[in-house]
Amino acid sequence: MKRIAIRITKAITLLVIAMSICLTLVSCGGSASTPTATPISESSTSPEYEVSSQLVTPTPLMDKEIIEVQTAEFEVTTLTANPDTLTVGETTDISVDITNISEIEGTYTATLTIDNDQLESKDIVVGAGDTQQVSFTYSPVSAGTYNLELGELTTSLNALEPTLSGPAEVTITRNQTTTDFPDTIGFTLEGTSVLSVTKISLEYGTSKRSLVSEVSRVEPDYAIGNKIKASWIWQMKETGSLPPGTSIWWRWRITDVNDRLYTTPRQTMLFEDTRFNWKVESREDMDLYYHDRDSSFGQELTDGIEEKLTRIELDVDIPEDRKIQIFVYADTDEFQSAVLFLQEWTGGVAFTQYNIIVYGIRPDQLDWGKRTLAHEITHILVEEATFGPFGDLPTWLNEGLAEYAEGEMSEHYKDVLATAIINDELISVTSLCSGFPANPDKATLAYTQSSSLVTYLVETYGWEKMRGLLEIFKDGSTYDNALEEVYSFNIKGLEDEWKAYIGAI
Ligand SMILES: [Zn+2]
């Protein structure tokens, strides 16, 4: 109002000045040199001058100044985003203070711009001298740094990739195994995942005795997406035979697109020969399974086994969780159908790392069956006595101890040995340290010699030294050094002494 008043004064002053000029022009008369005056009539005796209209009309400047309208003025401060760092999917509150710095109430339009895109406008009425806050909310849809702008102010907002923790959200509808004994075990997994699955793997292992935890891992074919569908078949022909009764554990690992892991609970199954209905004869250290025979069969087969095993004085205890399992098939052919990769003359096999024995007995082979049982159990006892990172025994020692458990050397073995001595066909003890011949006759001679060698050692030097020998092998030793340490002779020395014992030299 004050400014307008001043301008009105100025306008009046201008008008007064203009009128003074006019009056001057009217009073001076006679002069034709005044450019702003035009004579009405040169013939006029009393020349009169008319004031130019532009000189008498009030300047329009005065009207404009009078109708000017005042608007409110605002000051914009404190643009903030809270929080200014967040995860994609979260929301931040953006606020700004608007102060009316004029003397009239006014409306301010607050327009928030994010990365040059107008997000939202809000009209706010602010009284003269007052301050009001305007708020917005914003949820970034992707990670990055955003530039927020309102009025002359700017600030930034950081959006981070989501780092979801915890297990993948997975629903399992099928998790099972199928057995085709003795060839395959199939593993199948089905279900759904909230987030897309990027990887599925299967971990599994067996009840095999091991110094370190043995975990096998495979990555079967699977589709990437929300649907879980994976399967894998364990081919025993590729990895080696597993005996019936082996306990197998497995678990699936599922990774989703956020790198979150879901692991199915560890489950176990038995690799069973379901072709037969098994009966069981339970003893303190063993469970003997057989099929299609009277219940008396299991009892007859195991009767006297403890007595046989007392011939082997190894002082080994079988822990309860490693109780020996024995699977007795109806005959050798049936037994061979249950175990892969066997020499064709094999009648029984001890899976010493599993404490499982598998063999076949015809009804007329009960005596052989009892001897073989003692033989195979001894292999397990020797394994228990020597298990360790080394524990490498010469074959003649391992087989000789097993043969010794069977009882007195059979007449057949005595004949085989006598014939070999006469024909000078004895196999060297060094050769008997490694695997036995595939040829059945040579194999029989190898078993016979092994039996004789162990008989010589235990009957000449006793069981304490034999236990000492096994202890040295457990801790790791060459064959020569172990014998030297216990008996003061090496392999060659043993061969010489033994040959003298059996009358071969
Ligand atoms: Zn054997």
Residues whose N, C-alpha, C, O or C-beta is under 5 A from the ligand:
A	BS01	ZN	E399 A402
